[in-house]
Amino acid sequence: MALILGLESSCDETAAALVTSDRRILAHRLAGQEAAHRPYGGVVPEIAARAHVEALMPLIEGALGDAGVSLAEVDAIAATAGPGLIGGVMVGLVTGKALAHAAGKPLVAVNHLEGHALSPRLTDPDLDFPYLLLLVSGGHCQLLLVEGVGAYRRLATTIDDAAGEAFDKTAKLLGLGFPGGPAVERAALAGNPNAVPLPRPLKGSAEPHFSFAGLKSAVSRARDAGIWRAEDIAASFQAAVVDCLLDRTIRALDRAQGATALVVAGGVAANQAVRSALEGLATANGLRFVAPPLWLCTDNAAMIAWAGAERFAAGFTDPLDIAARPRWPLDPAAEAVRGAGVKA
């Protein structure tokens, strides 16, 4: 059994966790920054980076105390090395490097997306490779065939906005508050999903990818029309996103031969309408549906520690001069896509 200290600081959540290779979460501490960013309606990178500096070491000390272990008892230190806001990523990675050097421990530089991709295996020991993953978050929207630790085949990505980004921008357009994803979901509960005629970009297209920029623009026009309640626009927007996710996932299923399950991860995976629709799709196709608990969908250090544990068990460690990366694709061999697909 290995004990891994995980550190996460890629966006606006600072977190530290201790996780064992036999799937026990011994401690998890997290500090959010919602109050600091709420006046701006979104994450301000400079504010986020400063907050990570202030919060991270107390969180690490608290997590070690909660678990009743010392740094000397940790087998490896896993830190997010990208992708993300580069200032925040550097805070966590440099801290991880310093602790690894001081304690003489191996460093595991974790791709934040791999943290999401492997997080369902932390709570579901029966989830075997390969599986089809819809990774849907504020910065990314991808379909991947997860073939093993460090082995990912990208089947689709966004050519512009990610679904989570569209949720955040819709919340801001409608004045629903921050963070945007939960705010839109709450408003949608009081709205009519069929009230506003919104587009489903790329639905039915032979192109396998996602697009949400046009949907976001349509929400802006619907708001400016002054005809519909914000709750109806939110519900109609959410329904459009679900339709797009389902359509693209159905297409990917044909290319995911041998998949043992349909898995969803990332912040948008906490959305109940998304989860329910994907569960129905999995059932219709004779596949298991797997999603992490809601708290493991959003950014956290337990998933980074678990990804570190999986990589450590596979023999992957990293030198202390490894660089932080604002962009870091899980499938570097994937073909380039049109638009803003550099996010892949």
N, C-alpha and C positions, 0 to 999 in steps of 0.2 A: 504494500500500500504506500502511495506517495501522498504527501501533503503539499498543496500548492497555494501560495499567496497570489491572489489576482488583483490587479489595479486597473481601473477604468477612468478615463478622463477625456474622451474623444469629442464630447460636445458640451452639454450643460449639466451632466450628472457626474459627481465625483464619488467614487466608490472603491471599497476594499473588501475582499472576501477571502476566506480560507475554506478550501474544498479538498476532499480526499478523492483518490482515484477510484474508490468504491462508492462514489456518489453521495457522500455525506457533506452537507453544507454546515460547517462548524460555526461559521460566523459570517455576517454580511452587514456592512455599514454603508450608508449612502447619504450624501448631502445634495439636495436639489438646489436649483438657482432660480426657480420660477419668479419669486418676488423681484429679483434683480433685473430680470429681462422683461417682465410684464409691461412696464411703461413704454417699451419700444415695440411691443407686439411681435417679438421674435428674439432669437439669440444674438447677442452682441459678442463677437469673438474675444475682444480685449477684456470685457468684463468677465467672461467665462474663464479665461486663462488665469486671471488674478484670483478668482474664487477657488480654482483648483489648487493654486499654490497655498492658499490659506487653509484649505480643508483637508488635503490629502494625508499629511502626516498624522494629525489627530485621528483620522478614520482608521489608518493602519494600526496605530497604537491601540485604539478601541477594539478593533477586530481581533488582534492578538490576545488582548485581555479577555474578550468574550469567549474565545476558544480555549483559553487557559494554556497557551503555548508561547514559546519564545521564538524569535527569528531563527535561532540556531536549530530549532526542530523542524523548520520548513525545508522541504526537499528542493524546491525550485520557486522562482519568482516569475510570474507571468504578467506582462504589462501590454496594454494596447499600444501598438506602434503605428497605427493608421488603419483605415483612412479616417479622416475627421478634420476638425478645425486644428490646424497645425500647432497653434500655441498651446492648446489644451493637451493634444497628443504628446507634445514635448515634455510637459509637466509630469505626466504619468510615466513616460518611458525613462526620462532622466532619473526620476525617483527610483524606479525599478532597477536601473543600472547601478545606482549608488548603493542600494541595499544589497544587491547581488555581489558587488565588489567587496563591500564591507564585511559581509557574512560568509564570503566564499561559496556562494550558491550559484547554480546555473541560471541563466536568464532565458526565458522563452518569450520572444517578441510575437504577439498575437495580432493577427488581422481581425479587426473589430467585426467584420462580416463573417469570419469563420466562427467567432464567438456566438453570433446569432445562429449560424448554420448548424453548429453542434449542440446548441443549448437544449433542444428536445431530448437528446440522449442523456442529459444529466438527470432528468426525472423519469425517463422511460427506458429502462435497461433492455427492453425487448425490441427497441428500434434498431434494426440492422441496416447496413449499407447493401445496395444503393437505395436512395429514396429521392423522390422529386420534391424539391423545396421551393416554395414561394417565399422569397425574402423581401419583405415589404416594410419600409421604414421611411423616416423623414428625408433621407438622402438617397435611398436606393430602392429600386423595384426590379427584381430579377427572378427568373426561373432557372434553377440549377439542378442538375443531376449530381447528387452528393454520392460519389463513388467510394470515398474513404477519407481519412484524415489527410488534409493537404491535397486532395484529388477532387476537383470540381469541374464540371462541364457546363458552361453557360448555354442555356437554350434561348433565353430572351432577356432583354434589359429595356430600360426606358430610353427613348430618344430625346426626351426633354425633362420634364418634371417627374419626380417620384410621386407615388400616391400620397405618402405622408406629407410631402411638401404641398401638394394640392389641398389636403385637409387643413394645413396650417394657414395657407393663403385664403382659403374660403372662410375660415373663422375670422380672419382679420377683415376681410371684405364685409362680412355680415355683422361685425362688432360683437362677436360671441365670446371673446376673451382668449387668454393664453394659459396653458398650452392648447393648441388648436384642435388636435385630434379628438380628445375627450369632449371638448366644448361642442364640436359639430355633432358628435354622437348623441350627446344629451339633447341638443336642440332637435335633432332628427326624430327623437321619440315622440315629440309633440307635433310633428309635421306630416304632410301627405307626400309620400314618395313619388306619386304620379302627378303631382300638381304642376310641376315646371318641366317643359320640354327641353331637356338637356342632351347634348350629344354623347355618343359612346365612341371616342376616338379609336380608330383602327379595329373596332369590333367587326369580325368577319373577314378581316384582311388576310391575305396570304403572308404578309410580313409578320413575323412572330412576336414583334416587340410591343412595348407599351408606350402610350403617349397621354399625358394629362394636362398639357399646357392649354390646349383648346377648351377643355372642360372648365378649367379655371377662368378663362376669358369669358366663357358663356355664363358662369356664375356672376361675374362682374356686370355683364349686360342685364341679367335677370334682376339683380339688385337695383341697377339704375332705372329699370323700367317702372319701379314703384308699384307693381301690381300684386306681388306675392309677399307673404309673410316670410320672415327670415327662417322660421322653423320649416316651412314648406320647401324653401330653396335648399336648406341643409339636408332635409330628407331626400329630396330629388337628387342632390349631388351625391349623397352616400349610395343611393341605389345605382347611380351611373357608375361609380367606382367599382361597386361589387360586380356589376355586369361585365365591365372591362376585365377585371381580374379573373372572373370565371371563364370568359371567352378565350383569353390568352392561355389560361391553365389547361383548358380542354385541348387546345392545339398542342401544347407541350406534352401532354400525356402520350400522344402518338409517337413522340421521339424519346420517351423515357422507358424503353423496354427493360423489363426486369426490376422495375421499382417496387420496393416492398411496401411503400406507404406514400401518402400525400401529406406533406408537412408544411406548416406555415410558421414563420418566425419573424421577429422584428416588431417595432413599435405598433404598426397598424394591425398586427396579429392580435392585439388586445381588443380590437373592435368586434363586438359580438355579432353584428350583421355579416362581417367578413368571415368570421369563424364558422358561423352557422351555414353559410352558403357553401363554403369549401368542404365542410363535413358532409353535406348532402351530395356534393360532386364526388367525393371519395367513395361514399356508399354506393352511388350509382355505377361506379367503375370497379367495384369489388376490391377496393383498397382500404387499408387502415388509414384513419385520419389522426394525425398527431400534432398537437400544439402545446407549447410550454404553458405553465401557469401564467396568469396575467402579469405578475411582477417580474417574471423572467423574460417577457416580451420586450419591455422597455430597457434602456441601457442600464447595465448592472455589472458588478464585478464577479458575481458567481459564474456567469457564462464565460468570462475571460479566464478565470481560474480553471474551469472545466476544460475549455479549449487548450489551456496550458497543460493540463493533466493528460489529455489525449495526445498532444504533440510530444510531451516528455516521454510518455510510454512508447511512442513510436520512434524515439531516438532523436527528436528534433530539439536542438538548443541553438542559441544565437550568441555571437560575439558582442562584447560591450560597446563596440563602435558602430553597431547597426543604427541606421538613420530612421528618424520619424518620417512618415509618408502621408501627405494629404490625400493622395490617390493610391489605391492598392487593389487591383482586380483579383478576384479569387481564381479566375481563369485567364491567365495572361495570353493564352493562345487563341482566345475567342476573336472572331473577326470584328473589325471596327464597324460601327453602325453610324448611320447618318444622324445629324442633329447633335445633341449634347451627350452622346453615348460615352464620352470619355469618363463619365461617372462609373461606368461598369468596372 
